[in-house]
Amino acid sequence: MGNIGEIEKQKVHDFWNKSSCGELLYLLNSDRVGYQEHSNERYRLEGDMIFALAQFRESKDLEVLEIGVGLGSDHQKFAEAGAILYGIDLTERAIAHTTARLSAFDLMSNLAVGDAENLNFPSNSFDQVYSWGVLHHSPDTSKAISEVFRVLKPNGLASIMIYHKWSIVGFMLWIRFALLRLHPWLTLNKIYSTYLESPGTKAYSVGEAKEMFKAFKTVVIKTPLTHGDLLESDVGQRYRGLMLKIARLFWPRWFINLVLPNAGLFMLIEARK
């Protein structure tokens, strides 16, 4: 990616170093009570999908790397399960939060600021690499996934969530920022990059994801509807207000569940090396 990639990566760092994902919405206090309340809300909204993908209970005594620890709720679950645990994040803020969280609960991990595109670990190091909603923020997502493959042991498991291009959330953003602003030619790639989260955020079709994971021997992909697609929560830290509250009252959840059950924003990927 050269200098352009490093500039883009710095923009991503600066965005998330102001507040980690979910911090503005769900973290009231940076203490044991506050972190527990954050976890409660996170798992109320996304717990079924997270627990199915992460397989926390199966991680005891496994060497596990989490890429993008954020506020540390999932990292805490791996630690409680007894994983031999490592975690990296692009931002100092996330590492500080996760360190404070684990300390509050008397848990341990090997945490460091790190770059998903250049993992500072030997090849064939981990039984599992887990990353929830992170690698689509990297300027070179394909390179990050190749690094996941490299550091996994043979038969190791990659448990990854990246954003799905053909989602209800993407459609809503396109309506708001393209159609209603009389710019219908704006692509979904441009919409995600500019309006979803950090600058340059990407989303992928299932076919594009399969291409990025083609080195793995098995790949299973699911794209279930999320609380964001169904307007059961705030769509993200950037979108809160009266329009969203009104839309929630009239959103046809039953119809979306019936007709578009696989049009979710979260693409859940289980890939075996």
C-alpha positions as CSV (number, residue, x, y, z in Angstrom):
1,M,0.0,0.0,0.0
2,G,3.0,2.3,0.4
3,N,2.6,5.8,1.8
4,I,-1.1,6.0,0.8
5,G,-1.9,2.9,2.9
6,E,-0.1,4.3,5.9
7,I,-2.0,7.6,5.6
8,E,-5.3,5.7,5.5
9,K,-4.3,3.5,8.4
10,Q,-3.5,6.6,10.4
11,K,-6.9,8.0,9.7
12,V,-8.4,4.7,11.0
13,H,-6.2,4.9,14.1
14,D,-7.2,8.5,14.8
15,F,-10.9,7.7,14.5
16,W,-11.0,4.8,16.9
17,N,-8.4,6.3,19.3
18,K,-11.0,9.0,20.1
19,S,-13.4,6.4,21.3
20,S,-13.4,2.6,21.0
21,C,-16.3,0.9,19.3
22,G,-19.3,1.0,21.6
23,E,-17.7,3.4,24.1
24,L,-19.9,6.4,23.4
25,L,-23.1,4.2,23.3
26,Y,-22.6,1.7,26.1
27,L,-19.7,2.5,28.4
28,L,-20.7,4.8,31.3
29,N,-17.7,4.2,33.6
30,S,-14.3,2.6,33.1
31,D,-14.5,0.3,36.1
32,R,-15.7,-3.2,36.9
33,V,-19.4,-2.1,37.0
34,G,-19.1,0.0,33.8
35,Y,-17.4,-2.8,31.8
36,Q,-19.9,-5.3,33.0
37,E,-22.8,-3.1,31.9
38,H,-21.1,-2.6,28.5
39,S,-20.8,-6.4,28.1
40,N,-24.4,-6.9,29.1
41,E,-25.6,-4.5,26.4
42,R,-23.2,-5.9,23.8
43,Y,-24.3,-9.4,24.3
44,R,-28.0,-8.5,24.5
45,L,-27.7,-7.1,21.0
46,E,-25.1,-9.4,19.4
47,G,-24.5,-12.3,21.8
48,D,-26.0,-15.1,19.8
49,M,-23.8,-14.4,16.8
50,I,-20.7,-13.6,18.9
51,F,-20.9,-16.7,21.0
52,A,-21.5,-18.9,18.0
53,L,-18.6,-17.5,16.1
54,A,-16.1,-17.1,18.9
55,Q,-16.7,-20.5,20.6
56,F,-15.3,-19.1,23.9
57,R,-16.0,-22.3,25.9
58,E,-14.0,-24.4,23.5
59,S,-10.9,-22.2,23.8
60,K,-9.6,-23.5,27.1
61,D,-5.9,-24.2,26.9
62,L,-5.8,-23.1,23.2
63,E,-3.5,-20.4,22.0
64,V,-5.8,-17.6,20.8
65,L,-5.1,-14.3,19.2
66,E,-7.8,-11.6,19.0
67,I,-7.2,-8.9,16.4
68,G,-8.9,-5.7,17.4
69,V,-9.7,-6.0,21.1
70,G,-11.8,-2.8,21.3
71,L,-13.3,-2.4,24.8
72,G,-12.3,-6.0,25.6
73,S,-15.6,-7.7,26.3
74,D,-14.9,-10.7,24.0
75,H,-11.3,-10.8,25.2
76,Q,-12.6,-11.1,28.7
77,K,-14.7,-14.1,27.7
78,F,-11.6,-15.9,26.2
79,A,-9.6,-15.1,29.4
80,E,-12.4,-16.5,31.6
81,A,-12.6,-19.6,29.5
82,G,-8.9,-20.3,30.1
83,A,-7.4,-19.5,26.7
84,I,-3.7,-18.8,26.4
85,L,-4.5,-15.4,25.2
86,Y,-3.0,-12.7,23.0
87,G,-4.6,-9.5,21.8
88,I,-3.6,-6.6,19.6
89,D,-5.3,-3.4,18.5
90,L,-4.3,-0.5,16.3
91,T,-5.1,2.0,19.0
92,E,-3.6,2.7,22.4
93,R,-7.0,3.5,23.7
94,A,-8.3,0.0,23.1
95,I,-5.3,-1.6,24.7
96,A,-5.7,0.7,27.7
97,H,-9.4,-0.2,28.1
98,T,-8.8,-3.9,27.7
99,T,-5.9,-3.9,30.2
100,A,-8.1,-2.0,32.7
101,R,-11.0,-4.4,32.1
102,L,-8.9,-7.5,32.6
103,S,-7.3,-6.0,35.7
104,A,-10.7,-5.2,37.2
105,F,-11.7,-8.9,36.8
106,D,-8.3,-10.4,37.8
107,L,-7.7,-11.8,34.3
108,M,-4.6,-12.0,32.2
109,S,-3.6,-11.6,28.6
110,N,-0.6,-10.6,26.4
111,L,-1.8,-7.3,25.0
112,A,0.0,-4.9,22.6
113,V,-0.6,-2.2,20.0
114,G,-0.3,-3.9,16.7
115,D,-1.1,-3.8,13.0
116,A,-3.3,-6.6,11.5
117,E,-1.5,-6.3,8.2
118,N,1.9,-7.0,9.8
119,L,1.3,-9.4,12.8
120,N,4.3,-9.6,15.1
121,F,4.0,-13.3,15.6
122,P,5.8,-16.3,14.1
123,S,4.0,-18.5,11.5
124,N,1.9,-21.4,12.9
125,S,1.5,-19.8,16.3
126,F,-2.2,-20.0,17.2
127,D,-5.0,-22.5,17.4
128,Q,-7.6,-19.8,16.8
129,V,-7.5,-16.2,15.5
130,Y,-10.7,-14.2,16.3
131,S,-11.6,-10.8,15.0
132,W,-15.1,-9.2,15.3
133,G,-15.8,-6.2,13.0
134,V,-12.2,-5.1,12.6
135,L,-10.4,-6.3,9.4
136,H,-12.8,-4.3,7.1
137,H,-11.2,-1.2,8.6
138,S,-7.7,-2.1,7.5
139,P,-6.6,-0.4,4.3
140,D,-5.5,-3.8,2.9
141,T,-8.0,-6.3,4.2
142,S,-6.7,-9.1,2.0
143,K,-3.2,-8.7,3.5
144,A,-4.6,-8.9,7.0
145,I,-6.4,-12.1,6.2
146,S,-3.3,-13.5,4.7
147,E,-1.6,-12.7,8.0
148,V,-4.3,-14.5,9.8
149,F,-3.6,-17.6,7.7
150,R,0.1,-17.3,8.3
151,V,0.0,-17.2,12.1
152,L,-2.6,-20.0,12.4
153,K,-1.4,-23.5,13.1
154,P,-2.3,-26.2,10.6
155,N,-6.0,-27.0,11.1
156,G,-6.3,-23.7,13.1
157,L,-9.6,-21.8,13.1
158,A,-10.1,-18.2,11.9
159,S,-13.3,-16.8,13.4
160,I,-13.9,-13.5,11.6
161,M,-16.7,-11.0,11.2
162,I,-16.4,-8.4,8.4
163,Y,-19.2,-6.3,6.9
164,H,-21.5,-7.6,4.2
165,K,-22.0,-5.3,1.2
166,W,-25.5,-6.4,0.3
167,S,-27.1,-5.5,3.7
168,I,-30.2,-3.6,4.9
169,V,-27.8,-1.2,6.7
170,G,-26.0,-0.5,3.4
171,F,-29.4,0.1,1.7
172,M,-30.5,2.5,4.4
173,L,-27.2,4.4,4.1
174,W,-27.5,4.6,0.3
175,I,-31.1,5.9,0.6
176,R,-30.0,8.6,3.0
177,F,-26.7,9.7,1.5
178,A,-27.1,9.0,-2.2
179,L,-30.8,8.9,-3.2
180,L,-32.1,11.6,-0.9
181,R,-29.2,13.9,-1.8
182,L,-29.8,13.3,-5.5
183,H,-26.5,11.4,-5.9
184,P,-27.9,8.0,-6.9
185,W,-24.7,7.1,-8.8
186,L,-22.8,6.8,-5.5
187,T,-21.7,3.2,-5.1
188,L,-22.2,1.1,-2.0
189,N,-18.4,1.0,-1.7
190,K,-18.3,4.8,-1.5
191,I,-21.2,4.9,1.0
192,Y,-19.5,2.4,3.4
193,S,-16.2,4.1,3.0
194,T,-17.5,7.6,3.8
195,Y,-20.6,7.2,6.0
196,L,-20.5,4.0,8.1
197,E,-17.7,4.2,10.6
198,S,-14.0,5.1,10.3
199,P,-12.7,6.5,7.0
200,G,-12.3,3.8,4.4
201,T,-14.6,1.2,6.0
202,K,-15.3,-1.6,3.5
203,A,-17.9,-4.3,3.0
204,Y,-17.7,-7.4,0.9
205,S,-20.0,-9.7,-1.1
206,V,-19.9,-13.4,-0.2
207,G,-18.0,-14.0,-3.4
208,E,-15.4,-11.4,-2.6
209,A,-14.9,-12.9,0.9
210,K,-14.5,-16.4,-0.5
211,E,-11.7,-15.1,-2.8
212,M,-9.9,-13.5,0.2
213,F,-10.2,-16.7,2.1
214,K,-9.3,-19.1,-0.7
215,A,-6.1,-20.3,0.9
216,F,-8.1,-21.9,3.7
217,K,-9.2,-25.5,3.3
218,T,-12.8,-24.9,4.5
219,V,-14.8,-21.7,4.6
220,V,-18.3,-21.3,6.0
221,I,-20.0,-17.9,5.6
222,K,-23.3,-16.6,7.1
223,T,-25.0,-13.2,6.8
224,P,-27.8,-13.1,9.3
225,L,-29.9,-10.0,10.0
226,T,-28.6,-7.9,12.9
227,H,-30.1,-5.4,15.3
228,G,-28.8,-2.6,13.0
229,D,-30.6,-4.0,9.9
230,L,-33.8,-4.4,11.9
231,L,-33.4,-1.0,13.6
232,E,-33.6,-2.5,17.0
233,S,-30.7,-0.3,18.2
234,D,-28.6,2.6,17.2
235,V,-27.0,1.8,13.8
236,G,-23.7,3.1,15.1
237,Q,-21.9,5.8,17.1
238,R,-22.4,8.3,14.2
239,Y,-26.2,7.9,13.9
240,R,-28.5,8.9,16.7
241,G,-31.5,11.2,16.5
242,L,-35.1,11.9,15.9
243,M,-35.2,10.5,12.3
244,L,-33.9,7.1,13.5
245,K,-36.4,7.0,16.4
246,I,-39.3,7.6,14.0
247,A,-38.0,5.1,11.5
248,R,-37.9,2.4,14.2
249,L,-41.6,2.8,14.8
250,F,-42.5,2.0,11.2
251,W,-39.7,-0.4,10.2
252,P,-41.2,-3.6,8.6
253,R,-39.2,-6.1,10.6
254,W,-41.5,-9.0,9.9
255,F,-41.2,-8.4,6.1
256,I,-37.4,-8.1,6.2
257,N,-37.1,-11.2,8.3
258,L,-39.4,-13.1,5.9
259,V,-38.0,-11.9,2.5
260,L,-34.4,-10.9,3.2
261,P,-33.1,-13.2,6.0
262,N,-29.6,-13.2,4.7
263,A,-29.2,-9.4,4.1
264,G,-27.4,-8.7,7.3
265,L,-24.5,-6.3,7.8
266,F,-22.4,-8.9,9.7
267,M,-20.7,-11.5,7.6
268,L,-19.7,-14.4,9.9
269,I,-16.8,-16.4,8.6
270,E,-15.4,-19.7,10.0
271,A,-12.3,-20.7,8.0
272,R,-10.1,-23.7,8.8
273,K,-6.4,-23.7,7.7
